[in-house]
Amino acid sequence: MNRRAFLTTTATAAAGSLLVPAASQAAIDLTQAALPYAPEALEPHIDALTMGIHHGKHHAAYVKNLGDALKAASIAKTDAVELITDLSAIPEAQRMLVRNNGGGHVNHTWFWKWMAPAGSGPKGPEGKLGEAIQSAFGSIDDFKKVFGEAGTKRFGSGWAWLIVTKDGKLKVTSTPNQDNPLMKGIIEEENLGTPILGLDVWEHAYYLKYQNKRPDYIAAWWNVVNWAEVAKGYAAAKA
Ligand code: MN3
């Protein structure tokens, strides 16, 4: 490779690794989309009542509160992903509201897509995603163990994440509350990245069926992971 080709390749690689959301995760507007499946579609792993309340009450509240906060701040931006990526642009009086409710809106919008009825798609990560997970974590099972532990050990409410870091590597992280790995200035530099899979470990996500048994919820949740969507996100984050 000559120097010019090298520079071009490097520049392309760098552009692909910037903290931009994956194409499948591009702009999220300020309205709430319907669930991509019926609330009972994830049974028996995630029960219909939990899904109905989670989407219809919790997520809906984040959307409403985000809209109210943006109105109070006279902010005209309509992409929730852009809003949470640079919270320093939000007036201090509304910044925490946008952090919590904007994070809540983005996290849940993705979370619904990262799940699908059991048996409706690939049983695990395939292709380039599968190879990358094996290379980063040793095996798919090792990845699941690390990811599951990130969810189990998150004290209180929060999320476990699989992200593509700015240098293009896969990493498992965890955030409190509704924080998201895209939040610059909030998330530690080494844990910033584009989420390609996330797991809600707030009690509202599992308590009706699993009560205090968060590890059982996580074990069951693997049955409804939408690996096709995760692969799409990975490809887009690496593009
Ligand atoms: Mn939730």
Residues whose N, C-alpha, C, O or C-beta is under 5 A from the ligand:
A	BS01	MN3	D200 W202
